[in-house]
Amino acid sequence: MKVHVDELRCEGQAVCTGLAPAVFELGDDDEFVRVQVDEIPAELEARVRKAVAKCPMAALSIEE
């Protein structure tokens, strides 16, 4: 499983970083979130799915 951030939609509200800090980080410029891993580890999949569902800008998507 992979997760992608739509940089045009992301406003850096960082809800996802709170839900899955091992996967998401706020960029140095604080404009949008970045994904820290290529493949989501199985033990973090539930947290990432929750982050995708809770993103206020719907800027996250999952690739199975």
Secondary structure, 3 states (H helix, E strand, C coil): CEEEECCCCCCCCCHHHHHCCCCEEECCCCCCEEECCCCCCHHHHHHHHHHHHHCCCCCEEEEC
